[in-house]
Amino acid sequence: MRGFGRVFKRGSTYWIAYCYRGKEHRESAHSENEAQARKLLKKRVGEMGQGRLIGPSEERLTFEDLASMLLTDYEVNGKRSLESAKLSIKHLREFFGSERAIDLTLDRVRSYVRERQREGAANGSINRELAALKRAFTLATRAGKLASAPYIPLLEENNSRRGFLDHGGFLALREGLPAHLKDPVTFLYLSGWRVSEMRTLEWRDVDLSGRELCLRPEVSKNKDGRPLPLRSELLEIIQRAHEKRRPDCPHVFHDDGEPIGDFRKAWKTACKKAGLAGIIVHDLRRTAVRNMVRAGISERVAMELSGHKTRRVFDRYNIVNDADRARATELLQSHLGAQPSSQKIVQLHQRQDVL
């Protein structure tokens, strides 16, 4: 193909050579048929004409290679969301299998989204999986393994949870929990901490004499440490934990010396006993934020205690519910009821300018 490239033989196998961006590229056609080699050269010329040369290395890159790069990046950088990334990869792998990376086009991604929606996955869950795939493509392009990445749009999320507990509901739920979970769950209800933060709390983080504990930056989701004053029931919880402290266990909350693990099954059982269907553990965090604001704690202090860095996320947690609206209506009616019932007429004196 004069002016575009050439076909030549090495032994019995045909090869092709072509120039792209001032550099000669050579690759095997993996065939002893010259027509096959010319067909491959024509394909490469077409790719160059479109400004996206794929080449042999890109053709060999698979979804598994992308997944491996992503998980390696998470492990090397010590990201605490590694387990979440593994779950996203699991769902992606079930659909894409060992497909080539260049075949993961926008149409294929949309097919994946439709399939996950049929399975009942929420848009937020699908978005986390798509974000993992986008990150994997970014890593591949930065490493020079792909020339470009496909466009992967995210879904709109209108499914933010609005779950919360009133105090009576919480007490009923706590009553149905196993003994070793009552104090840890109450700690979450009062502090607004994340479950992962409660699980990783160690005695080196606690200053009982100073009545304070401090979350270490390395175990905080936003990598910022923050103190929590211990007063009233929070102090009593930590004091009870101190009485059960074991020398072979550094954790404040434990189950017979073992760290608190996944307790979703026990949680669901307790919710069922209390008649609280659909409540999840993370709703305790939402409830704590709302309770703080209702108690008159300034929103800035509430954000510091709960560990919210952005106002947008905090506002999602500080939910106005039907009871809040009803209370607002009652306050308005109370205000109007305190006003005089007789009409008050105010004379307006007009000023007449004499010309």
N, C-alpha and C positions, 0 to 999 in steps of 0.2 A: 504494500500500500504506500505508493510513492508520496513522500511528504508527511506521512503520518507515523510510519514505523516500519518494522521489517520482521520477517519470519526467517528463522534459521534452525539448523539441527545441531544437537549435541548427542552424538551417538545415534540411536534410532528415534530419539524423542525430539519433537519440535518445540521450539521456544519462540517467544515474541520479545521485541524491544520497541520502546516508544519513549518520546521525550515529554516531560510534564514539568512546567515551571523551571525550565532550564536544566533539568536533571534527567538522565536516561534511566529508565526502569526496565528491568528484565525479569521475565517470569516464565516458568515452564507451562506449556499447554497440557502437560500430562497425557499426551497422545502422540501416536506415530502417524497420525493422519494430518496432512498439511491443511486440509479444508477446515478441520477443527481449530487449528492454530489461527488461521486467518479469521475465523468467526470470533475467537476470543479477542484478537487484536481490534477487530471492528467494534466489539463491545467496549473495550477500553477507550477507543477514540470517541465513541458516543458519550461515555462518562466525562471525558475531558471537555467535550463540547458543552456539557451542562454544568461544568465547573465543580463536579464532585467525583473525582477519581476514587473508586473503591479499592481496587487492588487486591492482591491475594491475602494479605494479612487481615484486612477487614472482612473478607469473605469467610475467613476461618473463625472469627470471633463469635462466640455463642452467648446465649443468655447466661449460662453457667459461669462463663468468664466474667460477665458483668457482675453477677451475684458475688463471685469470689472477691472481686476488686472492692465492692461496697463493704462487705463484712470485714475485709482486711483493714480498710480505712477506719471503720468504727473501732476495731480492736487496737490499732496503732495509736489512735487519738484518745483512747480510753473513754469513749462516749457511753454514758449510762443508758442510752436508748438502744443498746446493742440487741437486747432480747426482743424489743419491738421491731427492729430491723429484720431479725431472723424470722419473725412471724410474717412480716410483709413479704419476704423472699419466698416463704413457704407457699403463700397464696399465689404469688406470681409464677412460681415454678410449676404449680399444678396446671396452669393454663399454657404457659409458653414452653415448658419442657426444655428441650435442647435446641430450640430454634436459633437460627443465626441472628446476631444483633442487627444486621442490616435489614432483616425481615420484620423487625418490630416497628412497623410503620404506624402512623396515626390511625389508620383503619383497624389494624390489629389491636391497638390499645383501646379503641372504642368497643371492639368486640369483647375485650376483657372486662371493661366496665359494665357492659350489658349483662355479661355472665355473672359477675359479682352481685349486681342488683337483683338478678333473678334468684340468687342464693339468699337474698335478704340482708346483704351487707349494707350498713349505713354509709352515706356519702363521706362522712368523716373518716371511716375506716378505709374506704377505697382511696381517698385522697392521700392517706399516709402511705399506702402501697404505691400509688403513682409517684409520690415524692421520692420514695426509695428508688424507683426505676429511673427517674430523672437524675438523681444524684449519681447513680451507677453510670449513666451515659456521660455525665459531666466528667467523671473520673477517667472514663475511657478516652474522651477527646483530649483531655489535658495530658494524658500519657501518650498521645500520638497514635493510639490504636484505632481510632475512628476519626474521619475527617469532619464529621458533623453529627449532631444528635437530632432525633425526631422531635417535633413539636408535641408536647404532652400537656394538654390543658387539664386543670383541676375542676372538680365539680363544685357547685354552690352548696354551701352547708347551711341548711335551715333547720337543722335537727339538734341544736344545742340543748342540752338537758336543762330542765327546770325543776329537778327533784330537790326536795328539802324535807326536813322533819320538824314538827313542833316538839316542844319539850316533853309533853306527855307521851308522844309517839316514840321518842328516843328511849325514855325510861322503860316502856313496854318492850321495845326491841332488846335493850340491854339485858332485861330479865331472862330472855330466852337464849342468851349466849353462854357458852361454856365458861367456867370460872376463870381460866387463864386469859380469856379475851375481854372480860368486862372492863378492866382498867385500861388496857391499850386502846380499846374502842372509845372509852370515855375521854381519854387523852386527845384523840382525834376530834371528838365532838367539841371539846373546850378550846383546843389550840388552833384548829384550822390547818394543821400540818398535813402533808401528804402521807399516804400509807408507807411509802418507801422511806420517808424521813423518820417515821416512828420506828420502823423495823431496824434501822441502822443506828439508832440512838444508843450510845455507850456511856458507861459511868465516867469516862474521862471528859464527857461533855457536861457533866452535872456538878454544880456547886451548891450543895445542900445548905451549907452555912450561910452562903450569900443569897440563898433562895432564888437561884437562877440556873438555867441550862442554856447551852449555846450550840446551835446546829453548825457542824463543820462545813466549810465551803465545798469540800470534795464530795459530800453526800447530798448537797442541795441541788435541786434540779437546775436552778439558775446560777449555780456556782458562787452564790453569795452566802456567807455565814450570817446567822441572825440569832440574837438572844431571845429568850422567853422567860419572863418573870414567873416565879412559882408562888402562887397565893391560893388560899382557900382549897378548893377541891383538887386543883392541879398539884399543889404541894402535898396534899394527902396521898395522891396517887403515887408520886415519886417516893414518898416516905414508905409506903407499903411495899413498893418495888425494892427499896433498899433493904427492908427486912427479909426479903426473899432472895437477896443477892447471893450469887454463887461464885466462888473463886475461879471456877473453870469456865465461866461465861461472862464475856465483857458487856453483853447487851442488857439494857435496862429492862426491856420487856422480853420475856422468853417463855417457853413451854417446857418446864422441867429441864432447863439447861440448854434447850435447843432454840435457835432464833424463831420468831414468829413467822410462819410460812403463809401459804395461800389459805385463807379461811373463808373463801366464797361459799363453800357448801354450808358451813356453820352459820354464816350470815343469812343465807337464803332460808334456812330452817327457822332462824329467829324471826325473820321478817314475816314468814308464813304464820307463825304463832301469834305475832302482834297484829296481823291483818294489814301488813304494809307491803303489798305487792308492788314490784317495780322499783323499789328503793335500792340503790347500790352504795357501796362503801364510800365512794367519792362524794356522795351527796352530803356526807358529814362536813366536808370542807366548805361546800356551798352554804350549808346551814350555819356554820361557825361565823363565816363572813357576814351573813345577814344578821345574826344575833349581835355581833359586835356593833354594827352600825345602829341597830335598833336600841342597843343599850346606851347609846350616846357617845361611843368611842369615835373619835375623829377618823375619817376615811384614810387619812395619811398614816395614822398609827395602826389602823386595822390592816392596811397593806403591808406594813413592816412586820407585824406579828404573823400574818399568814404567808408572807413571802411572795406577794404579787409585785412584779416589777413594772407592769404596764397597766395603765388605767383601763384600757379596753377590756382586758381579761378580768380585771377586778369588777368592772361594771356588769359583766356577764354573770358573776357569782352573786352580786348584791341585787338579787331579783326582787322586783315589786310583785307581790302576789295579790290574790283577791282580798285577803284580810287587810293588807296595807291600803288597798283602794277603799275598802269599806271604812277603815279608820279615818282616812282622809275625808270621806263624805260626812262622817259623824262630826269631825272637827269643824268642817265648814258649817254644818247645821247648828252646832253649838255656838259658833261665832255669830251667826245670824240671829240666833235666839236671844243673844245677849244685847242685841241692838234695840234702841227705842222703837216702840210700835207706832208712836204718833208722828205725823208728818212734820218735818222741820222745814220751814220756808225761810229762805235767805233772800232778803231784798237786795237787788242789784242796783246800785246808784249809778246812773249813767252821767257821765260828765259831758256837758255841753260847752263846746268852745265858742266863744263869742268872736265873730270875725270883725 
